[in-house]
Amino acid sequence: MVTLLALSVGGLMLRGRPAGLPSPTVSPTAPTAPTVRRPTLSDLAPIVGPTWLTVVFTTPEPLAARLSVEPGGLTTADAAPRHSHRLTVRGLAPGTRYDMRLVALDGVELASRRVKAPPAERVAAELVRLLEWSMQALSRATEMAMGPQSDRAARERFGLMWRARCQSWAAAPDLRFWSDALEAVNDRIFLRFETTVATHERLVRRIERLLDLERFLKAASPVDPGLPTDRIRLPAPLTSPPAALEPVAALRFADGGAAAGRPALETAARAVAVDPPARFSADKAGFLSGGMHDAASRYDYEHPATWGPRRRSRELYLRYRVSGGSPVEKLVVQFLDGSAWIEAACLRVPEPPAPFEGWLRIDPRLLDRPARVRIVAERHSPGFLTRGIVLDHLALYAR
């Protein structure tokens, strides 16, 4: 007969097990892992640049996450568990599609997404849109500017007003993002020319206008406008020629040598002598000459013949030598594409003004077929006459 024992402990009745039966094995309860909420689309914010990917997100519980990107095997991770995360990988190729994957270090998958790094064309097009402000601002500032005859206090007020406008524009997140993108793909735009001809020309024109605006405001007021010309800029002219260049054509302005030094042009292409004057100026001495330009200077020059390489060239360079002038003056070199003049380059004197010889790389597609060339003087000056730029020579080289 099986004897059952009952013990009363603290009001609880405990009954013994039948004799000879083993006691049941009680397994310890496994700890429950913390629940990790997979971020929703509102939590996850991929920021895709031409060469980088940044992911910003939050998690309800602190955790360490890893971001991986394929192809390429790019990866990065949090250094410690946290609620707010910002992970960045670099080394993307512009215009390439990638699969990104976000996982917690304990293996929980948080999110995955397919993204595309913007190509050079997209970067250039976005900057063309954003830099439209500088063209409108230059026009407005020119209308409002006070000349050097104004008192210093009025010029300072003008400068402070424009500094506030310029800094507000420069601080916009879109502009900061796309100007960083420009630095990342600068070579692809200005050396490999991975944009359309039209987009490239519009971008060059707007970056030049941004520099025009900065120099105009500095001439109109002692206050620095604080424009981002250190980040949004064109490649600087070379001071020595690249190797293995083939001369194509050259223009020589007959009276430019006395002011510019007249060095010998090391080129097999015979330089075309251009009748004087060699000084270009956008100023009109209307009160002296009935609205005509001073006879000692010209406004523009259009070469009657065509320029064009004998074969398709990978690289084109303009060689030039200038002197005189001022920071608010420049010479614009244009090529005729069908019925439209395309801005290829701007020739400026250094600050402070001094004779300067340089080499500028230009878009080789402008001369896929023979084209005419024109040089135009431009100035954006707050109410005073400028000195004009003397152009000694303009030569075209190909490689």
SVG drawing of the C-alpha trace seen along z (x, -y; Angstrom):
<svg xmlns="http://www.w3.org/2000/svg" viewBox="-4 -114 64 116">
<polyline fill="none" stroke="black" stroke-width="0.4" points="0.0,0.0 1.4,-3.4 1.6,-5.8 0.9,-9.4 2.3,-12.0 0.8,-15.4 2.6,-18.2 1.1,-21.5 3.5,-24.4 2.3,-27.9 -1.2,-26.9 -0.2,-25.1 -0.8,-21.4 2.3,-19.6 1.7,-16.0 4.6,-13.6 5.2,-11.5 4.5,-7.8 7.5,-5.9 9.9,-4.6 9.0,-7.2 11.8,-9.6 11.4,-13.4 10.7,-15.4 13.6,-17.4 12.8,-21.1 14.7,-23.0 15.7,-26.6 13.7,-29.2 15.9,-30.7 16.2,-34.5 14.0,-36.3 16.0,-38.3 15.1,-42.0 12.7,-42.8 14.3,-44.9 11.9,-46.9 12.7,-47.0 12.9,-50.6 10.1,-51.8 10.7,-53.9 10.2,-57.0 13.0,-55.9 15.5,-55.1 17.0,-57.9 19.7,-56.8 21.7,-59.8 23.4,-58.7 26.2,-60.8 28.2,-60.1 30.9,-58.3 29.4,-57.8 26.3,-56.4 25.1,-57.7 22.3,-56.0 20.6,-57.8 18.0,-55.9 16.9,-55.4 16.1,-52.2 13.8,-52.0 16.5,-50.0 20.2,-50.8 22.0,-48.5 25.1,-48.4 24.4,-48.1 26.4,-47.3 25.9,-48.8 27.2,-46.7 27.0,-47.6 27.4,-45.3 29.0,-45.1 32.3,-46.2 32.1,-44.7 32.0,-48.1 31.0,-48.0 31.0,-50.0 29.5,-49.6 28.6,-51.4 31.4,-51.5 28.9,-51.0 25.2,-50.4 23.0,-53.6 19.6,-54.8 20.5,-57.3 22.7,-56.0 24.6,-57.5 26.7,-55.2 28.7,-56.1 30.6,-54.1 32.8,-55.6 34.2,-54.3 31.0,-54.1 31.2,-54.6 29.0,-57.4 26.1,-56.1 26.3,-52.6 23.4,-50.7 24.1,-49.1 22.3,-46.8 22.6,-48.1 21.9,-45.9 21.5,-47.1 21.8,-44.5 22.2,-44.5 25.5,-42.9 23.4,-40.2 22.2,-39.2 18.7,-40.8 18.2,-42.3 17.0,-45.8 16.5,-47.0 17.7,-46.5 17.4,-48.9 18.6,-49.2 20.1,-52.6 21.9,-54.4 24.9,-56.7 24.1,-59.9 26.2,-60.2 28.2,-63.3 25.4,-64.5 23.0,-64.6 25.5,-66.4 26.1,-69.0 22.3,-69.4 21.5,-69.9 24.2,-72.6 23.0,-74.4 19.6,-74.6 21.0,-75.8 23.4,-78.3 20.7,-80.0 20.4,-82.1 23.9,-83.6 22.9,-84.8 19.8,-86.5 21.7,-87.9 24.4,-89.4 21.7,-91.2 20.0,-92.5 23.2,-93.6 24.2,-95.5 21.0,-97.4 21.3,-98.2 25.1,-98.9 26.5,-102.1 29.6,-103.3 32.9,-104.2 31.8,-107.7 29.3,-106.6 30.3,-107.0 31.9,-104.1 29.0,-103.6 26.5,-103.2 28.8,-100.7 29.2,-98.7 25.4,-98.6 25.1,-97.3 27.8,-94.7 26.2,-93.5 22.9,-93.1 24.4,-91.0 26.5,-89.0 23.3,-87.9 21.7,-87.0 24.8,-85.1 25.3,-83.2 21.6,-82.2 21.8,-80.8 25.2,-79.1 23.9,-77.4 21.0,-75.6 21.4,-71.8 20.8,-71.1 23.6,-73.4 26.0,-71.9 25.2,-68.4 25.6,-69.0 28.8,-71.2 30.3,-68.3 29.2,-66.0 30.9,-68.4 34.2,-68.0 33.8,-64.2 33.3,-64.1 35.2,-67.2 37.6,-65.3 34.7,-63.4 33.0,-66.7 35.9,-69.0 38.6,-66.5 36.6,-63.5 33.6,-65.5 31.0,-62.9 28.1,-65.3 26.3,-66.5 27.8,-69.5 24.8,-71.7 24.9,-70.8 28.7,-71.3 28.4,-74.8 25.6,-75.8 27.5,-74.7 30.7,-76.5 28.7,-79.7 27.0,-79.6 30.2,-78.9 31.8,-81.9 28.9,-84.1 29.3,-83.0 32.8,-84.3 31.6,-87.4 29.2,-88.0 31.9,-87.6 34.3,-90.0 31.5,-92.5 30.4,-92.6 34.0,-92.9 34.5,-95.8 31.3,-97.5 31.8,-97.0 34.6,-96.3 32.5,-93.4 33.3,-89.9 30.1,-88.3 31.1,-84.8 30.2,-82.9 31.3,-79.3 33.8,-79.9 36.3,-77.7 34.1,-74.7 32.2,-75.6 35.0,-76.4 36.5,-75.5 39.9,-73.9 42.7,-76.6 44.7,-77.4 47.9,-75.4 51.1,-77.5 53.1,-75.0 52.0,-73.0 51.1,-69.4 53.3,-67.0 52.9,-65.8 50.6,-68.5 50.0,-69.2 49.5,-72.8 46.3,-73.5 45.8,-77.2 47.0,-80.5 45.9,-84.2 48.5,-86.9 47.3,-90.4 49.6,-92.9 50.1,-95.4 49.8,-93.1 53.5,-92.3 54.6,-95.6 52.4,-95.1 52.3,-91.3 56.0,-90.5 55.5,-88.9 57.2,-85.5 57.8,-83.3 55.0,-80.9 56.4,-77.4 54.0,-76.1 54.2,-74.8 50.9,-76.4 51.5,-79.8 50.0,-82.5 47.4,-84.6 48.2,-88.3 45.2,-90.3 45.0,-94.0 45.1,-96.2 43.9,-97.0 44.8,-94.1 43.1,-95.7 39.5,-94.4 37.1,-96.5 33.4,-96.3 33.2,-99.9 31.6,-102.5 32.9,-106.1 29.5,-107.3 30.0,-110.9 33.2,-111.1 32.3,-109.0 28.6,-109.0 28.2,-105.5 31.1,-103.9 33.9,-102.1 37.2,-103.8 39.3,-103.5 42.2,-102.2 40.2,-99.1 37.7,-96.6 34.6,-95.0 35.0,-91.7 36.8,-89.9 35.4,-87.2 37.9,-85.2 36.6,-84.9 38.1,-81.4 37.2,-78.2 39.2,-76.3 39.1,-72.6 41.5,-69.7 42.5,-67.5 41.3,-64.5 39.3,-63.7 41.2,-64.8 40.9,-63.5 42.1,-66.8 42.0,-70.4 43.9,-73.3 43.7,-77.0 47.0,-78.9 46.7,-82.6 48.7,-85.5 46.9,-88.5 47.9,-91.7 46.3,-94.8 42.7,-94.5 41.1,-94.2 39.3,-91.5 35.9,-92.6 37.0,-92.1 37.3,-88.9 37.5,-87.7 35.0,-85.1 36.1,-82.6 33.2,-81.2 32.8,-78.7 30.0,-78.7 27.9,-75.5 25.4,-75.7 23.7,-79.0 24.6,-79.3 27.7,-80.6 28.9,-78.2 31.0,-79.6 34.2,-77.5 36.5,-79.4 37.0,-82.7 40.4,-84.4 41.1,-86.4 44.1,-88.3 45.3,-87.2 44.8,-89.2 46.6,-91.6 46.7,-92.2 49.9,-91.1 50.9,-89.7 49.9,-86.0 50.3,-83.1 48.2,-80.0 46.7,-76.9 43.0,-76.1 41.5,-72.7 38.3,-73.0 35.6,-70.6 37.0,-68.7 33.5,-68.1 33.2,-71.8 35.5,-71.1 34.2,-67.8 33.7,-69.7 35.4,-73.0 33.9,-76.0 34.4,-79.7 35.9,-81.4 34.9,-84.7 36.5,-86.6 34.1,-89.0 35.0,-91.4 32.8,-91.3 32.9,-93.3 30.7,-93.5 31.8,-96.7 30.0,-98.9 30.0,-102.1 33.6,-102.8 35.4,-102.5 37.8,-99.6 41.2,-99.5 40.6,-96.7 42.5,-93.4 45.4,-93.2 45.4,-89.8 48.7,-89.0 47.8,-85.6 45.3,-82.8 46.4,-79.4 44.7,-76.0 46.5,-72.7 45.3,-69.2 46.3,-65.7"/>
</svg>
